[in-house]
Structure formats: structure tokens, C-alpha cells
Amino acid sequence: MPSIRRSTAAAAALVALLAGTATACGPDDKAAGSSSTDQKDQAGGGFKLPKGVPTSLDDLKKWKDGGWQNWDKWARDASDFANPIIKDHWKSDRLAKAKTSPEIGVKATGAGSGSEGTDPEPQPVTAEQVARPYHDHMAPVGKIFFDSPKGPMVCSGTVVEDPAHPGKSNLVWTAGHCVHSGKRGGWMRNIVFVPSYNDNGVPMNQVNNTPSQQVTPYGRFWADWITTSGEWINMGSEATGNGGSAYDFAVLHVKPENGSGKSLQETVGNAARVWFNAPAANQISSLDAFGYPAGPPYDGARMMNCPARPGRLVIQQGTPAMNRIGCTMTGGTSGGGWFVNRAGKLTLVSNTSISSNAHTWLAGPHLGPEAQRVFANISQKFANR
């Protein structure tokens, strides 16, 4: 892939068009399945968090000293999300230990290839390495790290434009299961986004000996607000793909761990647009899926890309057809953006949600009215901040 300074070109065809350009709900939070918490991380700041998490500054100290590891009180409801910053919690060695996210690589049960609205299963497409350094080629793409009852885990995500803050977005797109485990669980904890993670793509066994400015070139950004779909919270399953997978998307609002005054988009110099209500997958000639696969044969150290022609997959009758592509990427790719070129701009149309057991294909939700409401909710919430 040709080098484009701080470009979000998704493949050679897109690079050619984008060369020289600079550049993973409704208003009612409860009904929409969104979440929020106004966090004040200073003494005397009136820190107030929902049930199941710190409710005072004293509790906050206990939380940061290790209380977050108590999963007996696992916040589930949309309004109960909280993610107070624990400085230096995600150092390079801990980032390297994060395992693959729970959803990728499971068997997708449901309507199957013979159902109406489902296209033939695609042939596998071998993932390609993204040119390095990543900040020169796909700066908005990065890894999402979070703690779960099973330990530290990892997904992928993308910086996306915020219409309420042109050029100064703090929004990150990812999969719903990367932040909430669905109908039988709750919110993940200590959720951070690291754009251009491991900038030079050194093998994971060398990350601990790599300077931190190369592992986290733009720093770590903590989610202080998240929206996901009510359908994912109420239907989603981390055990197998089901109807909830058609709504498996989420948007993070983030802030820098180091307290920098710059927005995320200003920091990385780029962001992707989101295209809601795009044509059905079988009407799109090609797209490119990006992510950091961490399951074998990958180790999570390198950003990869699958250029492919999408088709449709109805995972469960009565739910929207998902997008599906042939791709060999594995766990850790969850939440990674799927991009098309639209009017010369790199544009996100989906994110990785599920895959075949054999890792021959990936599927992601079509971003329809539900996704648009989720996005509008978080954009509007921070419009005047």
C-alpha cells in the first residue's frame, strides 16, 4: 500500500483516489440501550457513579486499588456503565497479554445459506499486512483493550467523524460485544482505545522491549461514555452468533489518559466517515476490512486488511441481513471497520462481529436506523462540550 501521510486509505484502489488528502439510539438513553456517566476524576469533584460501581471518592480509590476485579456486581443496564481512569493500568506488558475477544471464531447458527436474503458463502480471502508505520497509512484504526471476567481482552476500533465536532471528534466505532457481553452479562471494564497500536508491527514477543512511543504512538484513550444497541444488550450472545449479531455495534466517546487538551481526531490527524443506510451488501462491489487479528496464526501485533466483495447473511429470520466477506482474520478483529470509497472519502459501512469456525469468512452488521440512532445519541450528548 503506497504511503499517504495520515491517510485512511483502505486499499490500493482507495489510496489512488485519496492520495494527497489529509485525513471497529434515540434521544432516550434507556430505550436506546446507550450508557453514560459524567466522571470527575479529581478530589472534591462530586464523583457519582451508578449502582455496582464506585459511588464515592473513597469507593473510587478502592476501585482503582483493585476493586474493579470484583465481578459479583456486574453492571448490566444501559445507565450503569462506568469506566473511571486507572492511570498506567494498561502498560505495554499488559497490553501484550490481552487475549482475543469472545465473539470471533464461533459458529454462526441461524438461517444459513439457503435462506432468503442470504448469498452463497464466500471464498476465503487471505488477509494482507498493512504498510508500516501505521500512523502513516491507517492512523484512525487501532486496538480496544478491556477487562472481562475472563481476563484482559482485545478488539479493534476506528476513529470516526463527529458531525457535532467537525475535525475534533472523540468518537470510536467498534462492536457491541467488545464493550458489553449481551443478554447474560454486562459492561466490560477499563476500556481503552489505542490508535495505531504497535506502530511498526514488531512481533508480540518483542513488544515489551519496544519503546512505548512505538507501542502507543498517540497514547491511550479511555471511554467515558458508550452507546450500544438495546438489541445487542437484550439479545446478544458471546457463545454463538444469533439475532443480536445484526445489531452488534457500539460507539465510544473517549478522553486521553494523559489529560491532553487535543481531541482524538486532532491527535491522530484523521477520522473515517460513517455511512448509514448504505446499499445492501450484494449491491457493493468491494470493501476493505481492517483489524488486529490475535488468534492463531496471528499474534495481535499487526494490523491486517481483507479486500473483498461482500454478500448478505441472514443470521436469524426477522433480523436485518448482515454483510459477509471471505477473510482469514481471527479473534481480535472484532469491531474493526469495514470501509468503502464514497465520493473520494474513506467511509465505514460495517464492523466485524462474527466469523465461521474455520475463519474463512467474517460478518458484520448493516448500519441501518438502529445504528444511526446509537451514533446520533452519543454525538448529541457531547455536542455542547
C-alpha positions as CSV (number, residue, x, y, z in Angstrom):
1,M,0.0,0.0,0.0
2,P,1.5,3.3,-1.0
3,S,2.4,5.7,1.8
4,I,0.0,8.5,2.4
5,R,0.7,10.7,5.4
6,R,-2.1,10.3,7.9
7,S,-4.4,8.9,5.3
8,T,-7.2,6.4,5.9
9,A,-6.9,4.7,2.5
10,A,-8.3,1.2,2.9
11,A,-6.7,-0.5,-0.2
12,A,-4.7,0.4,-3.2
13,A,-7.8,1.4,-5.2
14,L,-8.8,3.7,-2.4
15,V,-5.3,5.0,-2.0
16,A,-5.3,6.1,-5.6
17,L,-8.4,8.2,-5.0
18,L,-7.4,9.5,-1.6
19,A,-3.7,10.2,-2.3
20,G,-2.7,13.6,-1.1
21,T,-5.7,14.1,1.2
22,A,-5.5,14.7,4.9
23,T,-7.3,12.8,7.0
24,A,-14.5,-1.1,14.7
25,C,-30.3,5.0,19.8
26,G,-32.5,7.6,20.0
27,P,-32.7,10.6,22.3
28,D,-33.9,8.3,25.2
29,D,-30.8,6.6,26.6
30,K,-32.7,3.9,28.4
31,A,-34.8,2.9,25.4
32,A,-31.9,3.1,23.0
33,G,-29.5,0.8,25.0
34,S,-27.0,3.6,25.5
35,S,-25.0,4.3,28.6
36,S,-23.5,7.2,30.3
37,T,-21.5,8.5,33.2
38,D,-20.3,12.0,33.9
39,Q,-17.0,11.2,35.5
40,K,-15.0,13.7,37.6
41,D,-11.6,12.4,38.4
42,Q,-10.4,14.9,41.0
43,A,-10.8,15.3,44.7
44,G,-13.9,17.1,45.8
45,G,-15.3,16.7,42.2
46,G,-18.6,15.3,43.3
47,F,-17.8,11.9,41.8
48,K,-21.1,9.9,41.3
49,L,-21.4,6.6,39.6
50,P,-24.3,4.1,39.1
51,K,-25.0,1.0,41.2
52,G,-22.5,-1.8,41.2
53,V,-19.5,0.6,40.7
54,P,-17.9,3.3,42.9
55,T,-20.4,5.8,44.4
56,S,-18.0,8.0,46.3
57,L,-14.4,9.1,46.1
58,D,-13.5,6.6,48.8
59,D,-15.1,3.8,46.8
60,L,-13.3,5.1,43.7
61,K,-10.0,4.7,45.5
62,K,-10.9,1.1,46.4
63,W,-12.0,0.6,42.7
64,K,-8.6,1.8,41.4
65,D,-6.7,-0.2,44.0
66,G,-8.2,-3.4,42.6
67,G,-11.9,-3.3,43.5
68,W,-12.7,-3.4,39.8
69,Q,-11.8,-7.1,39.8
70,N,-14.9,-7.9,41.8
71,W,-17.3,-9.2,39.1
72,D,-20.0,-10.3,41.6
73,K,-21.7,-6.9,40.9
74,W,-21.5,-6.7,37.1
75,A,-23.2,-3.6,35.9
76,R,-25.6,-4.6,33.1
77,D,-28.1,-1.9,32.4
78,A,-27.5,0.8,29.8
79,S,-27.4,3.5,32.5
80,D,-24.9,1.6,34.7
81,F,-21.8,1.9,32.6
82,A,-18.8,3.5,34.3
83,N,-15.1,3.5,33.3
84,P,-13.0,5.7,35.7
85,I,-9.4,6.1,34.5
86,I,-6.8,4.0,36.3
87,K,-3.6,5.6,35.2
88,D,-0.9,3.2,33.9
89,H,-3.3,0.3,34.2
90,W,-2.6,-0.5,30.5
91,K,1.2,-0.6,30.3
92,S,2.9,-2.2,27.3
93,D,3.3,-5.6,29.0
94,R,-0.4,-5.8,30.0
95,L,-1.5,-4.7,26.5
96,A,0.5,-7.6,25.1
97,K,-1.2,-10.1,27.4
98,A,-4.7,-9.2,26.3
99,K,-6.5,-12.2,24.7
100,T,-8.8,-12.3,21.7
101,S,-12.4,-11.0,22.1
102,P,-15.0,-13.6,22.9
103,E,-17.3,-13.4,19.9
104,I,-15.0,-14.0,16.9
105,G,-14.4,-17.6,15.7
106,V,-17.6,-19.1,17.0
107,K,-20.1,-21.0,14.9
108,A,-22.7,-18.7,13.3
109,T,-26.0,-20.5,13.7
110,G,-29.3,-19.4,12.3
111,A,-30.9,-19.0,8.9
112,G,-28.0,-20.4,6.9
113,S,-27.0,-20.3,3.3
114,G,-30.4,-21.5,2.0
115,S,-32.5,-18.7,3.5
116,E,-34.0,-15.8,1.6
117,G,-31.7,-12.8,1.7
118,T,-28.5,-14.9,2.2
119,D,-25.9,-15.1,-0.6
120,P,-23.6,-18.1,-1.2
121,E,-20.8,-18.5,1.3
122,P,-17.8,-16.5,0.0
123,Q,-14.4,-18.0,-0.7
124,P,-11.8,-17.2,1.9
125,V,-9.6,-14.1,1.2
126,T,-6.1,-14.2,2.7
127,A,-5.5,-11.2,5.0
128,E,-2.8,-8.8,3.9
129,Q,-0.4,-6.8,6.2
130,V,-1.0,-3.1,6.3
131,A,2.1,-1.0,5.4
132,R,4.0,0.4,8.3
133,P,4.3,2.7,10.2
134,Y,0.5,2.5,10.7
135,H,0.2,6.2,11.6
136,D,1.3,7.0,8.0
137,H,-1.2,4.6,6.5
138,M,-4.2,3.9,8.7
139,A,-3.9,6.2,11.7
140,P,-7.6,6.0,12.8
141,V,-7.5,2.3,13.2
142,G,-6.4,0.8,16.5
143,K,-7.0,-1.7,19.2
144,I,-9.5,-1.6,22.0
145,F,-8.5,-3.2,25.3
146,F,-10.8,-4.1,28.1
147,D,-11.1,-6.2,31.2
148,S,-13.6,-9.0,31.4
149,P,-14.4,-11.8,33.9
150,K,-12.1,-13.9,31.8
151,G,-9.2,-11.5,32.0
152,P,-7.8,-8.7,29.7
153,M,-9.1,-8.9,26.1
154,V,-8.7,-7.1,22.9
155,C,-10.8,-5.9,19.9
156,S,-10.3,-3.4,17.1
157,G,-11.8,0.0,16.5
158,T,-11.8,3.1,14.3
159,V,-11.8,6.9,14.9
160,V,-14.9,8.2,13.2
161,E,-16.0,11.8,12.3
162,D,-18.4,13.5,14.7
163,P,-20.8,16.0,13.0
164,A,-21.2,17.9,16.2
165,H,-17.4,18.5,16.3
166,P,-16.0,18.7,12.8
167,G,-12.3,17.9,12.7
168,K,-12.3,17.4,16.5
169,S,-14.0,14.0,17.0
170,N,-13.6,11.9,20.2
171,L,-15.7,9.0,18.8
172,V,-14.5,5.5,18.2
173,W,-16.6,2.8,16.4
174,T,-16.4,-0.8,17.4
175,A,-18.5,-3.9,18.1
176,G,-21.1,-4.1,20.8
177,H,-19.6,-7.3,22.2
178,C,-16.3,-5.5,22.8
179,V,-18.0,-3.3,25.5
180,H,-21.0,-5.4,26.7
181,S,-21.4,-9.1,26.8
182,G,-25.1,-9.2,25.9
183,K,-28.1,-10.8,27.4
184,R,-26.2,-12.9,30.0
185,G,-23.6,-10.4,31.1
186,G,-22.8,-6.7,31.5
187,W,-20.4,-3.9,30.8
188,M,-16.7,-4.6,30.3
189,R,-14.3,-2.6,32.4
190,N,-11.2,-0.4,32.0
191,I,-12.0,0.1,28.3
192,V,-9.3,2.0,26.3
193,F,-8.6,2.7,22.7
194,V,-5.0,2.7,21.3
195,P,-4.8,4.2,17.8
196,S,-2.0,2.8,15.5
197,Y,-1.1,0.3,18.2
198,N,2.4,-1.2,17.8
199,D,3.1,1.3,15.0
200,N,6.0,-0.6,13.4
201,G,4.3,-4.0,13.7
202,V,7.1,-5.8,15.7
203,P,6.2,-9.4,16.8
204,M,4.2,-9.6,20.0
205,N,7.1,-11.3,21.8
206,Q,9.2,-8.2,21.1
207,V,6.6,-5.6,22.2
208,N,7.9,-5.5,25.8
209,N,11.3,-4.4,24.6
210,T,9.9,-1.8,22.2
211,P,9.8,1.9,23.2
212,S,6.4,2.9,24.5
213,Q,6.1,5.7,21.9
214,Q,6.1,3.0,19.2
215,V,3.6,0.7,21.1
216,T,1.2,3.5,21.9
217,P,2.3,6.3,19.5
218,Y,-0.7,8.5,20.3
219,G,-1.3,7.4,23.9
220,R,-4.2,5.6,25.5
221,F,-7.8,7.0,25.3
222,W,-10.3,5.9,28.0
223,A,-14.0,5.6,27.2
224,D,-16.0,8.0,29.4
225,W,-19.3,7.2,27.6
226,I,-20.5,4.4,25.4
227,T,-23.6,3.7,23.4
228,T,-24.6,0.3,22.0
229,S,-27.9,-1.0,20.8
230,G,-30.7,-2.2,23.1
231,E,-31.0,-5.2,20.8
232,W,-27.4,-6.2,21.5
233,I,-27.9,-5.9,25.3
234,N,-31.1,-7.8,25.2
235,M,-30.3,-10.4,22.5
236,G,-26.6,-10.6,22.1
237,S,-24.7,-13.8,22.9
238,E,-20.9,-14.3,23.2
239,A,-21.4,-18.1,22.8
240,T,-22.7,-18.1,19.3
241,G,-23.9,-15.7,16.6
242,N,-27.6,-15.0,16.8
243,G,-30.1,-12.2,16.0
244,G,-28.3,-9.9,18.3
245,S,-25.2,-10.0,16.0
246,A,-27.2,-8.0,13.4
247,Y,-27.1,-5.1,16.0
248,D,-23.5,-5.7,17.2
249,F,-22.1,-2.2,17.1
250,A,-21.1,0.4,19.6
251,V,-19.6,4.0,19.8
252,L,-17.2,5.2,22.4
253,H,-16.6,8.7,23.5
254,V,-13.0,8.9,24.8
255,K,-10.6,11.1,26.6
256,P,-6.8,10.9,26.8
257,E,-5.3,9.2,29.8
258,N,-2.6,12.0,30.0
259,G,-5.2,14.8,30.1
260,S,-4.1,16.4,26.7
261,G,-6.5,19.1,25.5
262,K,-6.5,17.9,21.9
263,S,-9.3,15.7,20.6
264,L,-8.6,12.2,19.4
265,Q,-9.1,13.2,15.7
266,E,-6.7,16.1,16.1
267,T,-4.2,13.8,17.8
268,V,-4.1,11.2,15.1
269,G,-4.8,13.6,12.2
270,N,-7.6,11.6,10.7
271,A,-11.1,10.0,11.1
272,A,-13.4,8.0,8.9
273,R,-16.9,8.9,7.9
274,V,-19.9,6.6,8.7
275,W,-22.4,5.7,6.0
276,F,-25.7,4.8,7.5
277,N,-28.4,3.0,5.4
278,A,-25.9,2.2,2.7
279,P,-26.9,-0.2,-0.1
280,A,-27.3,-3.9,0.8
281,A,-24.0,-5.8,0.7
282,N,-24.8,-7.5,-2.6
283,Q,-25.0,-4.1,-4.2
284,I,-21.5,-3.1,-3.1
285,S,-18.7,-4.0,-5.5
286,S,-15.9,-4.1,-3.0
287,L,-14.8,-3.1,0.5
288,D,-11.9,-3.5,2.9
289,A,-12.0,-4.9,6.4
290,F,-9.3,-3.9,8.9
291,G,-8.3,-5.2,12.3
292,Y,-5.7,-6.7,14.6
293,P,-6.3,-10.4,14.5
294,A,-4.9,-12.1,17.6
295,G,-6.0,-15.7,17.3
296,P,-3.7,-18.2,15.6
297,P,-1.9,-17.9,13.2
298,Y,-1.8,-14.2,14.1
299,D,-0.5,-12.8,17.4
300,G,-2.3,-9.5,17.6
301,A,0.8,-7.4,16.8
302,R,0.0,-6.5,13.3
303,M,-2.8,-4.6,11.6
304,M,-4.3,-6.6,8.7
305,N,-6.7,-6.0,5.8
306,C,-9.0,-8.2,3.7
307,P,-10.1,-6.6,0.4
308,A,-13.2,-8.5,-0.7
309,R,-16.6,-8.3,-2.4
310,P,-19.4,-8.5,0.3
311,G,-22.6,-10.6,0.3
312,R,-25.5,-10.9,2.6
313,L,-26.0,-13.2,5.6
314,V,-29.4,-13.5,7.4
315,I,-28.2,-14.9,10.8
316,Q,-31.8,-15.1,12.1
317,Q,-35.1,-14.7,10.4
318,G,-36.7,-11.3,11.3
319,T,-33.4,-9.5,11.7
320,P,-31.6,-7.4,9.1
321,A,-29.2,-9.1,6.7
322,M,-25.6,-8.7,7.8
323,N,-22.7,-8.1,5.5
324,R,-20.3,-11.0,4.9
325,I,-16.9,-11.3,3.2
326,G,-14.4,-14.0,2.7
327,C,-11.5,-13.3,5.1
328,T,-8.9,-15.3,7.2
329,M,-8.6,-12.9,10.1
330,T,-9.3,-14.3,13.5
331,G,-10.2,-13.2,17.0
332,G,-9.2,-9.7,17.9
333,T,-10.5,-8.4,14.6
334,S,-13.9,-7.8,16.3
335,G,-15.0,-4.2,16.0
336,G,-12.6,-3.5,13.2
337,G,-14.0,-1.2,10.5
338,W,-15.2,-2.2,7.0
339,F,-14.6,0.6,4.5
340,V,-15.6,1.7,1.0
341,N,-14.6,4.7,-1.0
342,R,-17.5,7.2,-1.2
343,A,-17.0,10.4,-3.2
344,G,-13.3,10.1,-2.6
345,K,-13.6,9.7,1.2
346,L,-12.9,6.6,3.1
347,T,-16.2,5.6,4.7
348,L,-17.2,3.0,7.3
349,V,-20.1,0.8,6.4
350,S,-19.8,-2.1,9.0
351,N,-17.6,-3.7,11.6
352,T,-16.5,-7.2,12.3
353,S,-18.9,-9.1,14.5
354,I,-18.7,-12.9,13.9
355,S,-16.9,-15.4,11.8
356,S,-17.0,-19.0,10.7
357,N,-15.4,-21.6,13.0
358,A,-12.8,-22.2,10.3
359,H,-12.1,-18.5,9.9
360,T,-12.9,-18.4,6.3
361,W,-15.4,-15.5,6.5
362,L,-16.4,-12.6,8.6
363,A,-19.8,-11.0,9.0
364,G,-20.7,-7.5,10.3
365,P,-24.0,-5.6,10.8
366,H,-25.6,-3.4,8.2
367,L,-25.7,0.0,9.7
368,G,-29.3,1.0,9.4
369,P,-31.7,3.1,11.5
370,E,-30.7,1.5,14.8
371,A,-27.0,2.2,14.3
372,Q,-27.8,5.8,13.2
373,R,-29.8,6.3,16.4
374,V,-26.9,4.9,18.6
375,F,-24.5,7.3,16.8
376,A,-26.8,10.3,17.0
377,N,-27.3,9.8,20.7
378,I,-23.7,10.0,21.6
379,S,-22.9,12.8,19.2
380,Q,-25.8,14.9,20.6
381,K,-24.9,14.1,24.2
382,F,-21.5,15.8,23.7
383,A,-22.5,18.4,21.2
384,N,-22.1,21.3,23.6
385,R,-19.0,20.1,25.4
